Amino acid sequence: MPVSTINYKNKRIVFIDYTDCKTKEEMIATLREAAELFKASPEKVLSLSDFTDAFGSKEFMDESKRLSVEVLRAKTEKAALLGITGIKKVLLKGLNAFSTNKLVPFDTKEEALEYLVSE
């Protein structure tokens, strides 16, 4: 299941796992599934997305920008990312330019989780 929730230090975190996505269509479907969960949440969301071994595409970035404006911006408290290297860092800078909620990359899941639950 690419989108799930985890409990870390009594905080609910939406975990979005792109690691098994092999196509841009799978990436976009996972993103849309996450957006629906964000939309349904009565409160702002902490999120952790894992892009390890996943690839970005123009279509995925376009959909990320669209959903950021429509849903994610208003519903995100904090967002952390894993697996952001090389060209993904360039794409992240582009996405962050459109977002008021900056996506912060981390090297380990533990660092990302600690960031998300910190005040």
N, C-alpha and C positions, 0 to 999 in steps of 0.2 A: 504494500500500500504506500504510494508515494507521498501522501499527505496524512499526517497523524498528529496527535498531541502527546506531549510528554510532560511530566511533572518534575520540576527540578527546584529543590529548596522551597517547596510549597508555592511555586509559580507555574502557571500553565503556559507552555510554549508550543507554538505550532511548528512542527518539523516538516520541511518540504524537501523531499529526497529526489534529486535529479540524477543520481548516480547510475541508475539502470536505464535511463532514457537513451535510446539509440538514434532517434530521429527528431527533427525539429517539431514534428507533429506531437510526439510524446512529450516533449518539453512544454509546448504550448498547452496541451491537455492538463498537465500537472499544474502549471501556473493558474489555469482557469479553475481547477479544483480548489486550489488554495484560496483564490479570490472569493469563491463561494463560501468557504468556511469563514473567511474574514468578514464577509458581508453578514453572515448569520450571527456573528458574535455580538452580544450586547455591549461589550466593552472593547477597549483598544487591545491589540494583540502583540505579544512578544513572538518573534519568529526567527527560526534558524533554518537556512537553506544550504543544502550540501550540493555543490556543483562539481565534486571530484569526478574526473574522467567524463564529464558531460561537455557538450560543445554549445557555443552560442550561435545564433543565426540572426540575420536581419529581421526575419519574421518574429522570432522570439523577442527580440529587443523592442520591436514595434508594439507587440502585444503587452509587454511589460510596461512600456510608457503609457499606453492607453489605460490599462488596469490601474496603474499608479494614480492617474488623474481621477478615475472613476471610483475606485474603492480603496486601494491600499494606502494612499496618503492619509486619508481620514481615519483609517482603522488600525494603523501601525503605531505602537508605542516605541518599540526598538526592533531593529533587524540586524542579524549577524549572518555572515556567509562563510562557508568553508569551500576549499578547492579553487580559490581564485588565484590563478597564475597566468603569466604570459598575456595573451590577447584578451583574456577575460578581465584583466585589470583595466585595460583600455575601455572595454565595453562597460565596466562598472562605473568608471569616471563619467562616461556619457549618460548612463542611467541616473547617477547621482545628480547630474546637472539639472534633471527634470523633477527631482524629488525633494520635498522639504524634509522627509525622513531619510537621512543618509543611511546607506547600507554599509556596514563595517566588516571588512574581511578579517578572518583569523586563521591561524595555522592549525589549531587543535580545537576539537569539540569542547573540551573542558574550558579553554579560554573564552570561547564564544558563549557558553552557558553562564559563566561567571559574569561576563559583560552584561548579558541580558537581565540577570537578576540583581545587578548592582543598582543602587539608587542614584 
